[in-house]
Amino acid sequence: MSLLDDLNTTKDNGFHLPGGTEFVRLRARRVPDPYNPSQDALDWTNPDTLTIHGALSSSTSTRTPNVLDVQTTSTAYLTIDDPTADVRILDRIRAVPDDGRLWEVSGFPARDVNGFTGWQPTLEVALTEYRG
């Protein structure tokens, strides 16, 4: 028996993040744009939610002072232990319990797969937070 056999006999995909925490994926509902009814607008007043389990890894923060305002942009990566989690660009991610931070999915989620075994352990999501 190999390590892969052990991993594949547990739960869904065999990979868990013991240090991970809960997050909520928020997705805006699409409504007709009041200024152009032929297009949709995003309505964040009552978003669709999904609870996910993952580990957040902060990457960088950049503060851009300007004469009119100051903006801070932070980037991070969220590793989700379910490679089939429904996460897309423009979704928002919030920690549970809410710590006041709200991340936006800023890149295509990566569902990497091992070319030799077909094993898909995680979903990797690029996040950006804007303040200011």
C-alpha positions as CSV (number, residue, x, y, z in Angstrom):
1,M,0.0,0.0,0.0
2,S,1.3,3.5,-0.9
3,L,0.8,6.9,0.5
4,L,-1.6,7.7,-2.4
5,D,-3.7,4.7,-1.4
6,D,-4.0,6.1,2.1
7,L,-4.9,9.6,0.9
8,N,-7.5,8.3,-1.6
9,T,-9.4,6.3,1.1
10,T,-10.3,9.3,3.2
11,K,-13.3,11.5,2.7
12,D,-14.0,13.2,-0.7
13,N,-10.6,13.9,-2.2
14,G,-8.3,12.6,0.5
15,F,-6.8,16.0,1.3
16,H,-7.6,18.1,4.3
17,L,-6.2,21.3,5.7
18,P,-6.1,20.8,9.5
19,G,-5.0,24.4,10.0
20,G,-7.7,25.7,7.7
21,T,-10.7,27.8,8.8
22,E,-14.2,28.6,7.5
23,F,-14.9,31.2,4.9
24,V,-18.0,32.3,3.1
25,R,-18.1,32.8,-0.6
26,L,-20.4,35.7,-1.6
27,R,-21.8,35.9,-5.2
28,A,-23.8,38.9,-6.4
29,R,-27.2,38.2,-7.9
30,R,-27.7,39.4,-11.5
31,V,-30.5,41.9,-12.0
32,P,-31.5,44.0,-15.0
33,D,-29.4,47.2,-15.3
34,P,-31.8,50.2,-14.7
35,Y,-29.8,52.3,-17.2
36,N,-29.5,49.6,-19.8
37,P,-32.2,46.8,-19.4
38,S,-30.5,44.7,-22.1
39,Q,-27.5,44.1,-19.7
40,D,-27.3,42.7,-16.2
41,A,-25.9,44.5,-13.2
42,L,-24.5,43.0,-10.0
43,D,-26.7,43.2,-6.9
44,W,-24.8,42.8,-3.6
45,T,-27.7,43.5,-1.3
46,N,-28.6,39.8,-0.9
47,P,-25.7,37.7,-2.2
48,D,-25.7,34.0,-2.7
49,T,-23.5,32.4,0.0
50,L,-21.5,29.2,0.2
51,T,-19.5,28.0,3.2
52,I,-16.0,26.8,2.3
53,H,-13.0,25.5,4.3
54,G,-9.5,26.7,3.5
55,A,-6.3,28.4,4.5
56,L,-5.5,32.0,3.7
57,S,-2.0,33.0,2.8
58,S,-1.3,36.8,2.6
59,S,1.0,37.8,-0.1
60,T,1.7,41.6,-0.3
61,S,0.2,44.9,0.6
62,T,0.8,48.2,-1.2
63,R,-0.2,51.6,0.1
64,T,-0.6,54.3,-2.6
65,P,-0.8,57.8,-1.2
66,N,-2.4,60.4,-3.4
67,V,-3.2,64.0,-3.0
68,L,-6.9,63.2,-2.9
69,D,-7.0,59.8,-1.1
70,V,-4.9,56.9,0.1
71,Q,-5.6,53.4,-1.1
72,T,-4.2,50.1,0.2
73,T,-4.3,47.0,-2.0
74,S,-3.6,43.6,-0.4
75,T,-3.2,40.3,-2.3
76,A,-3.6,36.8,-0.9
77,Y,-4.2,33.2,-1.9
78,L,-6.9,31.0,-0.5
79,T,-6.2,27.2,-0.7
80,I,-9.5,25.4,-0.5
81,D,-9.5,21.6,0.4
82,D,-12.4,20.9,-2.0
83,P,-11.3,21.2,-5.7
84,T,-14.9,21.2,-6.8
85,A,-15.9,24.3,-4.7
86,D,-18.0,26.8,-6.7
87,V,-15.7,29.9,-6.7
88,R,-15.4,32.3,-9.7
89,I,-13.9,35.6,-10.6
90,L,-15.8,38.6,-9.1
91,D,-17.0,36.5,-6.1
92,R,-16.1,37.8,-2.7
93,I,-14.6,35.9,0.3
94,R,-15.3,36.7,3.9
95,A,-13.8,35.0,7.0
96,V,-15.9,33.3,9.6
97,P,-16.2,34.9,12.1
98,D,-16.2,38.2,10.2
99,D,-13.0,40.1,10.9
100,G,-13.9,43.1,8.7
101,R,-11.9,42.1,5.7
102,L,-13.5,41.4,2.3
103,W,-11.5,39.8,-0.4
104,E,-12.4,39.8,-4.1
105,V,-11.6,36.8,-6.3
106,S,-9.2,38.5,-8.8
107,G,-8.0,35.6,-10.9
108,F,-9.2,32.3,-12.4
109,P,-9.3,29.6,-9.6
110,A,-6.7,26.9,-10.3
111,R,-7.8,23.3,-10.1
112,D,-4.4,21.7,-10.5
113,V,-4.2,18.0,-11.2
114,N,-1.3,15.6,-10.8
115,G,-0.5,14.4,-14.3
116,F,0.5,10.9,-13.2
117,T,-2.3,10.0,-10.8
118,G,-5.1,12.4,-11.7
119,W,-5.3,13.5,-8.1
120,Q,-6.8,17.0,-7.5
121,P,-6.1,17.9,-3.9
122,T,-7.0,21.6,-3.7
123,L,-8.5,24.7,-5.4
124,E,-6.1,27.7,-5.4
125,V,-7.8,31.1,-5.5
126,A,-6.1,34.5,-6.0
127,L,-7.7,37.3,-3.9
128,T,-7.3,41.1,-3.8
129,E,-8.6,43.5,-1.2
130,Y,-9.0,47.2,-1.8
131,R,-9.3,49.8,1.0
132,G,-9.5,53.5,0.6
